[in-house]
Amino acid sequence: MTGRQVFYEGRVQGVGFRYTVRHIAKGFDVIGWVKNLVDGRVELQVSGEEGEVEEFLTAVLESELNSYIKGEHRQTVAPLTGVKGFEIRF
């Protein structure tokens, strides 16, 4: 298991970003969450097998969200615990 924390910059709020990410996550064996930040970015945390996590993050970048993303910053973090499924946090 691996974990990733990703911050997306650009026009990523008010465009259905979180809902689209959650929908994409349904096609992968990952757990995690996505939420808006007060500074206009979106934070995503995801855990799963290394390949599955990377494929999921690639799918996010290759989705219709790509035109809204101007920057993406990834870092490896400890895998999430106590989380089931993939959710939107507020």
N, CA, C and O atoms as a printed pandas DataFrame, in Angstrom:
     atom_number atom_name residue_name chain_id  residue_number  x_coord  y_coord  z_coord
0              1         N          MET        A               1    0.839   -1.188    0.000
1              2        CA          MET        A               1    0.000    0.000    0.000
2              3         C          MET        A               1    0.877    1.242    0.000
3              4         O          MET        A               1    1.922    1.302    0.648
4              5         N          THR        A               2    0.407    2.230   -0.755
5              6        CA          THR        A               2    1.092    3.511   -0.802
6              7         C          THR        A               2    0.056    4.614   -0.695
7              8         O          THR        A               2   -1.127    4.394   -0.954
8              9         N          GLY        A               3    0.502    5.791   -0.316
9             10        CA          GLY        A               3   -0.386    6.941   -0.226
10            11         C          GLY        A               3    0.186    8.119   -0.979
11            12         O          GLY        A               3    1.402    8.301   -1.045
12            13         N          ARG        A               4   -0.697    8.917   -1.543
13            14        CA          ARG        A               4   -0.285   10.140   -2.235
14            15         C          ARG        A               4   -1.175   11.283   -1.780
15            16         O          ARG        A               4   -2.381   11.126   -1.593
16            17         N          GLN        A               5   -0.547   12.430   -1.610
17            18        CA          GLN        A               5   -1.264   13.673   -1.377
18            19         C          GLN        A               5   -0.997   14.534   -2.602
19            20         O          GLN        A               5    0.151   14.722   -3.003
20            21         N          VAL        A               6   -2.063   15.052   -3.189
21            22        CA          VAL        A               6   -1.932   15.841   -4.413
22            23         C          VAL        A               6   -2.682   17.153   -4.222
23            24         O          VAL        A               6   -3.808   17.174   -3.726
24            25         N          PHE        A               7   -2.039   18.243   -4.624
25            26        CA          PHE        A               7   -2.677   19.550   -4.634
26            27         C          PHE        A               7   -2.816   19.988   -6.089
27            28         O          PHE        A               7   -1.841   20.013   -6.839
28            29         N          TYR        A               8   -4.042   20.331   -6.473
29            30        CA          TYR        A               8   -4.316   20.806   -7.830
30            31         C          TYR        A               8   -4.555   22.305   -7.783
31            32         O          TYR        A               8   -5.266   22.810   -6.915
32            33         N          GLU        A               9   -3.945   23.011   -8.737
33            34        CA          GLU        A               9   -4.098   24.460   -8.859
34            35         C          GLU        A               9   -4.716   24.780  -10.202
35            36         O          GLU        A               9   -4.639   23.989  -11.142
36            37         N          GLY        A              10   -5.325   25.942  -10.284
37            38        CA          GLY        A              10   -5.971   26.379  -11.513
38            39         C          GLY        A              10   -7.411   26.741  -11.218
39            40         O          GLY        A              10   -7.741   27.178  -10.115
40            41         N          ARG        A              11   -8.260   26.558  -12.203
41            42        CA          ARG        A              11   -9.702   26.806  -12.010
42            43         C          ARG        A              11  -10.332   25.472  -11.601
43            44         O          ARG        A              11  -11.049   24.842  -12.379
44            45         N          VAL        A              12  -10.051   25.064  -10.376
45            46        CA          VAL        A              12  -10.426   23.721   -9.928
46            47         C          VAL        A              12  -11.572   23.727   -8.914
47            48         O          VAL        A              12  -11.955   22.675   -8.401
48            49         N          GLN        A              13  -12.109   24.892   -8.631
49            50        CA          GLN        A              13  -13.280   24.956   -7.749
50            51         C          GLN        A              13  -14.439   25.543   -8.534
51            52         O          GLN        A              13  -14.259   26.431   -9.368
52            53         N          GLY        A              14  -15.634   25.033   -8.255
53            54        CA          GLY        A              14  -16.829   25.537   -8.934
54            55         C          GLY        A              14  -17.042   24.955  -10.319
55            56         O          GLY        A              14  -17.839   25.476  -11.099
56            57         N          VAL        A              15  -16.323   23.858  -10.636
57            58        CA          VAL        A              15  -16.446   23.244  -11.967
58            59         C          VAL        A              15  -16.778   21.754  -11.870
59            60         O          VAL        A              15  -16.665   21.030  -12.859
60            61         N          GLY        A              16  -17.184   21.296  -10.690
61            62        CA          GLY        A              16  -17.502   19.877  -10.499
62            63         C          GLY        A              16  -16.284   18.998  -10.342
63            64         O          GLY        A              16  -16.360   17.788  -10.556
64            65         N          PHE        A              17  -15.163   19.585   -9.971
65            66        CA          PHE        A              17  -13.898   18.861   -9.865
66            67         C          PHE        A              17  -13.994   17.693   -8.889
67            68         O          PHE        A              17  -13.647   16.564   -9.235
68            69         N          ARG        A              18  -14.465   17.959   -7.671
69            70        CA          ARG        A              18  -14.518   16.915   -6.648
70            71         C          ARG        A              18  -15.447   15.776   -7.047
71            72         O          ARG        A              18  -15.135   14.607   -6.822
72            73         N          TYR        A              19  -16.579   16.116   -7.635
73            74        CA          TYR        A              19  -17.544   15.085   -8.025
74            75         C          TYR        A              19  -16.991   14.227   -9.163
75            76         O          TYR        A              19  -17.207   13.015   -9.197
76            77         N          THR        A              20  -16.283   14.857  -10.084
77            78        CA          THR        A              20  -15.680   14.112  -11.186
78            79         C          THR        A              20  -14.582   13.185  -10.665
79            80         O          THR        A              20  -14.490   12.033  -11.090
80            81         N          VAL        A              21  -13.752   13.681   -9.749
81            82        CA          VAL        A              21  -12.694   12.849   -9.168
82            83         C          VAL        A              21  -13.306   11.649   -8.447
83            84         O          VAL        A              21  -12.818   10.528   -8.583
84            85         N          ARG        A              22  -14.365   11.881   -7.686
85            86        CA          ARG        A              22  -15.012   10.767   -6.988
86            87         C          ARG        A              22  -15.559    9.749   -7.983
87            88         O          ARG        A              22  -15.463    8.543   -7.751
88            89         N          HIS        A              23  -16.129   10.221   -9.080
89            90        CA          HIS        A              23  -16.646    9.311  -10.112
90            91         C          HIS        A              23  -15.506    8.500  -10.749
91            92         O          HIS        A              23  -15.652    7.298  -10.967
92            93         N          ILE        A              24  -14.396    9.139  -11.042
93            94        CA          ILE        A              24  -13.235    8.446  -11.610
94            95         C          ILE        A              24  -12.735    7.384  -10.639
95            96         O          ILE        A              24  -12.366    6.286  -11.055
96            97         N          ALA        A              25  -12.721    7.705   -9.344
97            98        CA          ALA        A              25  -12.215    6.778   -8.325
98            99         C          ALA        A              25  -13.001    5.476   -8.293
99           100         O          ALA        A              25  -12.459    4.438   -7.913
100          101         N          LYS        A              26  -14.269    5.517   -8.685
101          102        CA          LYS        A              26  -15.099    4.307   -8.666
102          103         C          LYS        A              26  -14.548    3.226   -9.598
103          104         O          LYS        A              26  -14.842    2.045   -9.414
104          105         N          GLY        A              27  -13.758    3.615  -10.587
105          106        CA          GLY        A              27  -13.191    2.662  -11.527
106          107         C          GLY        A              27  -11.860    2.073  -11.088
107          108         O          GLY        A              27  -11.236    1.316  -11.833
108          109         N          PHE        A              28  -11.420    2.420   -9.875
109          110        CA          PHE        A              28  -10.116    1.974   -9.391
110          111         C          PHE        A              28  -10.247    1.412   -7.979
111          112         O          PHE        A              28  -11.167    1.756   -7.238
112          113         N          ASP        A              29   -9.319    0.553   -7.630
113          114        CA          ASP        A              29   -9.298   -0.037   -6.291
114          115         C          ASP        A              29   -8.468    0.862   -5.379
115          116         O          ASP        A              29   -7.359    0.513   -4.975
116          117         N          VAL        A              30   -9.038    2.040   -5.063
117          118        CA          VAL        A              30   -8.361    3.016   -4.205
118          119         C          VAL        A              30   -9.339    3.510   -3.148
119          120         O          VAL        A              30  -10.555    3.393   -3.297
120          121         N          ILE        A              31   -8.784    4.060   -2.085
121          122        CA          ILE        A              31   -9.578    4.738   -1.064
122          123         C          ILE        A              31   -9.019    6.142   -0.922
123          124         O          ILE        A              31   -7.868    6.401   -1.274
124          125         N          GLY        A              32   -9.842    7.046   -0.405
125          126        CA          GLY        A              32   -9.335    8.385   -0.184
126          127         C          GLY        A              32  -10.418    9.428   -0.125
127          128         O          GLY        A              32  -11.592    9.135    0.104
128          129         N          TRP        A              33   -9.990   10.660   -0.338
129          130        CA          TRP        A              33  -10.905   11.790   -0.287
130          131         C          TRP        A              33  -10.364   12.963   -1.088
131          132         O          TRP        A              33   -9.182   13.023   -1.430
132          133         N          VAL        A              34  -11.272   13.897   -1.377
133          134        CA          VAL        A              34  -10.924   15.104   -2.111
134          135         C          VAL        A              34  -11.692   16.257   -1.469
135          136         O          VAL        A              34  -12.847   16.095   -1.075
136          137         N          LYS        A              35  -11.044   17.427   -1.366
137          138        CA          LYS        A              35  -11.734   18.573   -0.772
138          139         C          LYS        A              35  -11.186   19.887   -1.318
139          140         O          LYS        A              35  -10.037   19.970   -1.752
140          141         N          ASN        A              36  -12.043   20.917   -1.285
141          142        CA          ASN        A              36  -11.638   22.262   -1.653
142          143         C          ASN        A              36  -10.868   22.881   -0.496
143          144         O          ASN        A              36  -11.161   22.618    0.670
144          145         N          LEU        A              37   -9.886   23.700   -0.828
145          146        CA          LEU        A              37   -9.136   24.457    0.175
146          147         C          LEU        A              37   -9.498   25.931    0.067
147          148         O          LEU        A              37   -9.910   26.392   -0.997
148          149         N          VAL        A              38   -9.352   26.663    1.146
149          150        CA          VAL        A              38   -9.739   28.075    1.159
150          151         C          VAL        A              38   -8.895   28.931    0.209
151          152         O          VAL        A              38   -9.323   30.018   -0.179
152          153         N          ASP        A              39   -7.713   28.462   -0.169
153          154        CA          ASP        A              39   -6.848   29.236   -1.060
154          155         C          ASP        A              39   -7.149   28.993   -2.539
155          156         O          ASP        A              39   -6.429   29.490   -3.406
156          157         N          GLY        A              40   -8.219   28.223   -2.837
157          158        CA          GLY        A              40   -8.618   27.992   -4.232
158          159         C          GLY        A              40   -8.094   26.710   -4.828
159          160         O          GLY        A              40   -8.480   26.353   -5.941
160          161         N          ARG        A              41   -7.224   26.000   -4.126
161          162        CA          ARG        A              41   -6.727   24.719   -4.619
162          163         C          ARG        A              41   -7.662   23.597   -4.188
163          164         O          ARG        A              41   -8.572   23.802   -3.384
164          165         N          VAL        A              42   -7.425   22.413   -4.733
165          166        CA          VAL        A              42   -8.124   21.206   -4.322
166          167         C          VAL        A              42   -7.070   20.229   -3.820
167          168         O          VAL        A              42   -6.037   20.032   -4.459
168          169         N          GLU        A              43   -7.344   19.616   -2.660
169          170        CA          GLU        A              43   -6.451   18.610   -2.095
170          171         C          GLU        A              43   -7.075   17.235   -2.275
171          172         O          GLU        A              43   -8.275   17.051   -2.065
172          173         N          LEU        A              44   -6.251   16.274   -2.664
173          174        CA          LEU        A              44   -6.682   14.892   -2.827
174          175         C          LEU        A              44   -5.723   14.006   -2.049
175          176         O          LEU        A              44   -4.508   14.186   -2.129
176          177         N          GLN        A              45   -6.255   13.054   -1.299
177          178        CA          GLN        A              45   -5.417   12.031   -0.678
178          179         C          GLN        A              45   -5.966   10.692   -1.117
179          180         O          GLN        A              45   -7.173   10.454   -1.066
180          181         N          VAL        A              46   -5.074    9.820   -1.549
181          182        CA          VAL        A              46   -5.482    8.528   -2.089
182          183         C          VAL        A              46   -4.499    7.462   -1.624
183          184         O          VAL        A              46   -3.304    7.720   -1.488
184          185         N          SER        A              47   -5.017    6.263   -1.384
185          186        CA          SER        A              47   -4.189    5.120   -1.000
186          187         C          SER        A              47   -4.637    3.887   -1.766
187          188         O          SER        A              47   -5.802    3.748   -2.138
188          189         N          GLY        A              48   -3.684    3.003   -1.988
189          190        CA          GLY        A              48   -3.944    1.749   -2.673
190          191         C          GLY        A              48   -2.626    1.153   -3.121
191          192         O          GLY        A              48   -1.556    1.617   -2.727
192          193         N          GLU        A              49   -2.709    0.126   -3.945
193          194        CA          GLU        A              49   -1.495   -0.446   -4.521
194          195         C          GLU        A              49   -0.847    0.594   -5.425
195          196         O          GLU        A              49   -1.545    1.369   -6.079
196          197         N          GLU        A              50    0.463    0.617   -5.465
197          198        CA          GLU        A              50    1.228    1.634   -6.202
198          199         C          GLU        A              50    0.708    1.850   -7.627
199          200         O          GLU        A              50    0.432    2.982   -8.025
200          201         N          GLY        A              51    0.578    0.770   -8.387
201          202        CA          GLY        A              51    0.137    0.890   -9.776
202          203         C          GLY        A              51   -1.270    1.433   -9.895
203          204         O          GLY        A              51   -1.555    2.231  -10.788
204          205         N          GLU        A              52   -2.149    1.014   -9.011
205          206        CA          GLU        A              52   -3.539    1.461   -9.034
206          207         C          GLU        A              52   -3.638    2.953   -8.716
207          208         O          GLU        A              52   -4.401    3.679   -9.353
208          209         N          VAL        A              53   -2.871    3.402   -7.739
209          210        CA          VAL        A              53   -2.857    4.822   -7.379
210          211         C          VAL        A              53   -2.349    5.653   -8.549
211          212         O          VAL        A              53   -2.951    6.672   -8.887
212          213         N          GLU        A              54   -1.263    5.238   -9.166
213          214        CA          GLU        A              54   -0.697    5.991  -10.288
214          215         C          GLU        A              54   -1.657    6.027  -11.480
215          216         O          GLU        A              54   -1.800    7.062  -12.131
216          217         N          GLU        A              55   -2.313    4.899  -11.767
217          218        CA          GLU        A              55   -3.278    4.870  -12.868
218          219         C          GLU        A              55   -4.462    5.782  -12.577
219          220         O          GLU        A              55   -4.956    6.460  -13.479
220          221         N          PHE        A              56   -4.919    5.806  -11.339
221          222        CA          PHE        A              56   -6.016    6.690  -10.951
222          223         C          PHE        A              56   -5.612    8.156  -11.142
223          224         O          PHE        A              56   -6.368    8.934  -11.724
224          225         N          LEU        A              57   -4.437    8.532  -10.658
225          226        CA          LEU        A              57   -3.991    9.924  -10.791
226          227         C          LEU        A              57   -3.795   10.312  -12.252
227          228         O          LEU        A              57   -4.062   11.453  -12.630
228          229         N          THR        A              58   -3.335    9.381  -13.070
229          230        CA          THR        A              58   -3.220    9.635  -14.509
230          231         C          THR        A              58   -4.601    9.834  -15.124
231          232         O          THR        A              58   -4.785   10.711  -15.967
232          233         N          ALA        A              59   -5.573    9.021  -14.704
233          234        CA          ALA        A              59   -6.940    9.150  -15.218
234          235         C          ALA        A              59   -7.529   10.513  -14.873
235          236         O          ALA        A              59   -8.255   11.094  -15.679
236          237         N          VAL        A              60   -7.228   11.025  -13.692
237          238        CA          VAL        A              60   -7.699   12.362  -13.323
238          239         C          VAL        A              60   -7.119   13.394  -14.279
239          240         O          VAL        A              60   -7.846   14.248  -14.787
240          241         N          LEU        A              61   -5.804   13.319  -14.530
241          242        CA          LEU        A              61   -5.158   14.282  -15.425
242          243         C          LEU        A              61   -5.634   14.161  -16.867
243          244         O          LEU        A              61   -5.660   15.156  -17.592
244          245         N          GLU        A              62   -6.007   12.967  -17.289
245          246        CA          GLU        A              62   -6.432   12.763  -18.673
246          247         C          GLU        A              62   -7.935   12.958  -18.865
247          248         O          GLU        A              62   -8.439   12.823  -19.980
248          249         N          SER        A              63   -8.647   13.271  -17.796
249          250        CA          SER        A              63  -10.094   13.470  -17.873
250          251         C          SER        A              63  -10.402   14.881  -18.384
251          252         O          SER        A              63   -9.503   15.654  -18.714
252          253         N          GLU        A              64  -11.692   15.186  -18.438
253          254        CA          GLU        A              64  -12.119   16.527  -18.856
254          255         C          GLU        A              64  -11.646   17.606  -17.882
255          256         O          GLU        A              64  -11.720   18.793  -18.200
256          257         N          LEU        A              65  -11.166   17.218  -16.711
257          258        CA          LEU        A              65  -10.651   18.180  -15.733
258          259         C          LEU        A              65   -9.330   18.794  -16.171
259          260         O          LEU        A              65   -8.934   19.839  -15.656
260          261         N          ASN        A              66   -8.650   18.163  -17.106
261          262        CA          ASN        A              66   -7.328   18.604  -17.535
262          263         C          ASN        A              66   -7.290   20.079  -17.910
263          264         O          ASN        A              66   -6.315   20.766  -17.608
264          265         N          SER        A              67   -8.328   20.570  -18.560
265          266        CA          SER        A              67   -8.317   21.966  -19.007
266          267         C          SER        A              67   -8.393   22.954  -17.839
267          268         O          SER        A              67   -8.076   24.131  -18.012
268          269         N          TYR        A              68   -8.801   22.501  -16.669
269          270        CA          TYR        A              68   -8.891   23.369  -15.497
270          271         C          TYR        A              68   -7.629   23.336  -14.641
271          272         O          TYR        A              68   -7.392   24.250  -13.851
272          273         N          ILE        A              69   -6.824   22.297  -14.792
273          274        CA          ILE        A              69   -5.638   22.109  -13.950
274          275         C          ILE        A              69   -4.449   22.859  -14.539
275          276         O          ILE        A              69   -4.043   22.605  -15.673
276          277         N          LYS        A              70   -3.902   23.775  -13.765
277          278        CA          LYS        A              70   -2.719   24.524  -14.192
278          279         C          LYS        A              70   -1.468   24.068  -13.456
279          280         O          LYS        A              70   -0.354   24.393  -13.867
280          281         N          GLY        A              71   -1.639   23.327  -12.384
281          282        CA          GLY        A              71   -0.507   22.818  -11.622
282          283         C          GLY        A              71   -0.939   21.642  -10.775
283          284         O          GLY        A              71   -2.074   21.572  -10.305
284          285         N          GLU        A              72   -0.006   20.715  -10.588
285          286        CA          GLU        A              72   -0.262   19.531   -9.775
286          287         C          GLU        A              72    0.997   19.263   -8.962
287          288         O          GLU        A              72    2.093   19.173   -9.516
288          289         N          HIS        A              73    0.837   19.137   -7.647
289          290        CA          HIS        A              73    1.976   18.873   -6.774
290          291         C          HIS        A              73    1.684   17.611   -5.982
291          292         O          HIS        A              73    0.754   17.570   -5.176
292          293         N          ARG        A              74    2.499   16.565   -6.223
293          294        CA          ARG        A              74    2.312   15.257   -5.573
294          295         C          ARG        A              74    3.403   15.015   -4.554
295          296         O          ARG        A              74    4.547   15.441   -4.714
296          297         N          GLN        A              75    3.014   14.319   -3.503
297          298        CA          GLN        A              75    4.008   13.819   -2.562
298          299         C          GLN        A              75    3.515   12.497   -1.994
299          300         O          GLN        A              75    2.314   12.250   -1.886
300          301         N          THR        A              76    4.469   11.663   -1.638
301          302        CA          THR        A              76    4.144   10.377   -1.037
302          303         C          THR        A              76    3.887   10.587    0.444
303          304         O          THR        A              76    4.651   11.266    1.130
304          305         N          VAL        A              77    2.805    9.998    0.927
305          306        CA          VAL        A              77    2.444   10.078    2.338
306          307         C          VAL        A              77    2.111    8.676    2.831
307          308         O          VAL        A              77    2.018    7.742    2.035
308          309         N          ALA        A              78    1.935    8.529    4.122
309          310        CA          ALA        A              78    1.537    7.240    4.682
310          311         C          ALA        A              78    0.153    6.862    4.156
311          312         O          ALA        A              78   -0.705    7.730    3.994
312          313         N          PRO        A              79   -0.069    5.588    3.892
313          314        CA          PRO        A              79   -1.394    5.161    3.436
314          315         C          PRO        A              79   -2.466    5.537    4.458
315          316         O          PRO        A              79   -2.225    5.511    5.665
316          317         N          LEU        A              80   -3.638    5.881    3.964
317          318        CA          LEU        A              80   -4.760    6.227    4.826
318          319         C          LEU        A              80   -5.223    5.020    5.632
319          320         O          LEU        A              80   -5.149    3.884    5.162
320          321         N          THR        A              81   -5.689    5.266    6.818
321          322        CA          THR        A              81   -6.288    4.219    7.643
322          323         C          THR        A              81   -7.656    4.700    8.085
323          324         O          THR        A              81   -7.885    5.903    8.216
324          325         N          GLY        A              82   -8.557    3.774    8.312
325          326        CA          GLY        A              82   -9.884    4.130    8.790
326          327         C          GLY        A              82  -10.776    4.769    7.753
327          328         O          GLY        A              82  -11.806    5.346    8.101
328          329         N          VAL        A              83  -10.405    4.682    6.478
329          330        CA          VAL        A              83  -11.195    5.256    5.407
330          331         C          VAL        A              83  -11.730    4.128    4.548
331          332         O          VAL        A              83  -11.016    3.181    4.217
332          333         N          LYS        A              84  -13.003    4.245    4.192
333          334        CA          LYS        A              84  -13.618    3.252    3.292
334          335         C          LYS        A              84  -14.117    3.986    2.070
335          336         O          LYS        A              84  -14.794    5.007    2.192
336          337         N          GLY        A              85  -13.795    3.485    0.901
337          338        CA          GLY        A              85  -14.258    4.103   -0.329
338          339         C          GLY        A              85  -13.547    5.412   -0.613
339          340         O          GLY        A              85  -12.468    5.686   -0.088
340          341         N          PHE        A              86  -14.181    6.214   -1.459
341          342        CA          PHE        A              86  -13.611    7.514   -1.840
342          343         C          PHE        A              86  -14.688    8.555   -1.643
343          344         O          PHE        A              86  -15.788    8.424   -2.182
344          345         N          GLU        A              87  -14.383    9.591   -0.875
345          346        CA          GLU        A              87  -15.415   10.553   -0.504
346          347         C          GLU        A              87  -15.008   11.988   -0.783
347          348         O          GLU        A              87  -13.833   12.303   -0.970
348          349         N          ILE        A              88  -16.008   12.839   -0.804
349          350        CA          ILE        A              88  -15.804   14.283   -0.875
350          351         C          ILE        A              88  -15.862   14.795    0.552
351          352         O          ILE        A              88  -16.793   14.491    1.298
352          353         N          ARG        A              89  -14.866   15.570    0.919
353          354        CA          ARG        A              89  -14.855   16.177    2.255
354          355         C          ARG        A              89  -15.129   17.661    2.128
355          356         O          ARG        A              89  -14.802   18.298    1.127
356          357         N          PHE        A              90  -15.739   18.189    3.175
357          358        CA          PHE        A              90  -16.088   19.609    3.170
358          359         C          PHE        A              90  -15.380   20.328    4.292
359          360         O          PHE        A              90  -15.547   21.537    4.453
